[in-house]
Amino acid sequence: MQELNLYSKIEKFLDFADEIEALHQTFKEIVEELNPTSLIDIGCGQGDFLLSLDNKIDTLGIDLSDEAIALAKAKQLNAQNIDLCKVDKKFQCATAIFDVINYIPEDKIGEFFKCCYDVLEKDGYFIFDINTLYGFEDVAQGSLNIDLDDKYISIDAYFEDNILETKIVFFEQKDTLYKKQSGIIRQYYHTKKFLQHQLEILGFEIESAIKFKLHSEDDYDKQIFITKRL
């Protein structure tokens, strides 16, 4: 998961703090309304969403980036670098926030949702967000260059055939030399109809699909799904 570790290194320089906080706040309000006693945050990153929750909730954060998990553990969070399908505990609620579903190719979505189903108690809730087509075509595409005193970041994102390919180049100064890291991250556009079909096959019911404007005021670039394990 070299690419995920690379993204974890540059994330704090991308100036998404306000957007992430807004998304976390919306998820927090949904969780508070559901009032679970236990929650697993899938793709927890550095654990900021878990930090925002009531400490009475028994939480676990999981992520495939060991860099992110190390940062989450430094915040005294219960976090593990483990695949979802290997989690053997059950929870009343599961969350997958900020593009987690979009990192999963279409042919792997069914398997992922099955693991979500298995990790939930009966009547448990699975809450996640996805990027809309507008979010991919009009918001995510483009180039970004960040020039810092001892770091340089170049990002180029291009959306074609329902895949957003983001090329990242990261230079970091070590003594008098610069170390270069690079990688490509792919995200996949999924329609609501496709996701609903995959969820219903397994026994999930979509209770709500909330249109959400995260990066744009012109149109909604995300949808938040509240689903229930029947």
Secondary structure by P-SEA (a helix, b strand, c coil): caaaaaaaaacccccaaaaaaaaaaaaaaaaaaacccbbbbcccccccccccccccccbbbbbccaaaaaaaaaacccccccccccccccccbbbbcccccccccccaaaaaaaaaaaaccccbbbbbcccccccccccccbbbbbbcccbbbbbbbbbcccbbbbbbbbbbbcccbbbbbbbbbbbbbbcaaaaaaaaaaacccccbbbbbbccccccccbbbbbbbcc
